[in-house]
Amino acid sequence: MAGALFSCGAYWVNETTFALLVDSRGVVDYVCAKVTEQNVETSAASPRREATPSSSTTPPPPADMSLGGAYERFCLPYMKTLVGEIHRAA
């Protein structure tokens, strides 16, 4: 399951996502929230299995995403929500 910000690439090319991070953070927040909702629903509908690092974590941010707090702003809160919901449902 991909992280919310990474999944924005399915809606926009990465260059557009980076531009939106600067100019339209509300749009990125909206899409990240919707992706997180979908991930929670997918997780709830999936058969329970033991979590593995590849199934329950997001990779560390690339260097360019670490700049300006983008990782902390757009990745971490949504991943925490997803992991919390998975733990709550377990």
C-alpha positions in Angstrom: 0.0 0.0 0.0 1.6 3.2 -1.1 1.7 6.3 1.0 -0.7 9.2 0.4 1.7 11.7 -1.1 3.4 9.0 -3.3 -0.1 8.1 -4.6 -0.7 11.7 -5.8 1.6 10.6 -8.7 -1.4 8.6 -10.0 -3.3 11.8 -10.4 -0.6 14.2 -11.5 2.9 13.7 -12.8 5.5 14.2 -10.1 6.5 17.7 -11.4 2.9 18.8 -10.9 2.7 17.3 -7.5 5.8 19.2 -6.4 4.4 22.5 -7.8 1.1 21.9 -6.0 3.1 21.4 -2.7 4.2 25.0 -3.1 1.2 26.7 -4.6 -1.9 24.6 -3.7 -1.3 22.7 -0.5 -5.1 22.4 0.1 -5.5 20.4 -3.1 -2.7 18.1 -2.1 -4.2 17.7 1.4 -7.6 16.8 -0.1 -6.1 14.1 -2.4 -3.9 12.7 0.4 -7.0 12.5 2.7 -9.0 10.7 0.1 -6.2 8.3 -0.7 -5.8 7.6 3.1 -9.6 6.9 3.3 -9.3 4.5 0.4 -6.3 2.8 2.0 -8.2 2.4 5.3 -11.1 0.8 3.4 -8.8 -1.5 1.4 -7.1 -2.5 4.6 -10.4 -3.2 6.4 -11.5 -5.4 3.4 -8.3 -7.3 3.1 -7.7 -10.6 4.9 -5.7 -10.2 8.0 -2.1 -11.1 7.7 1.1 -10.4 9.6 2.4 -7.0 8.8 5.7 -6.8 7.1 7.8 -3.7 6.5 6.8 -3.6 2.9 3.1 -3.7 3.6 2.8 -1.3 6.5 5.5 1.4 6.1 6.4 4.1 3.7 10.0 4.4 2.5 12.1 7.2 3.9 11.7 10.4 2.0 14.0 11.2 -0.9 16.2 14.2 -0.2 14.2 16.6 -2.2 11.0 15.7 -0.3 12.7 16.4 3.0 13.2 20.0 2.1 10.6 22.4 3.4 8.9 19.9 5.7 7.0 18.2 2.8 7.5 14.7 4.3 6.3 15.8 7.8 3.4 17.8 6.3 2.1 15.5 3.6 3.3 11.9 4.4 3.7 11.4 8.1 0.2 12.4 9.3 -1.6 10.3 6.7 0.6 7.3 7.4 0.0 7.6 11.1 -3.7 7.7 10.5 -3.6 4.6 8.3 -1.4 2.7 10.7 -3.6 3.7 13.6 -6.7 2.5 11.9 -5.1 -0.8 11.0 -4.1 -1.3 14.6 -7.5 -0.3 15.8 -9.2 -2.9 13.6 -6.8 -5.7 14.5 
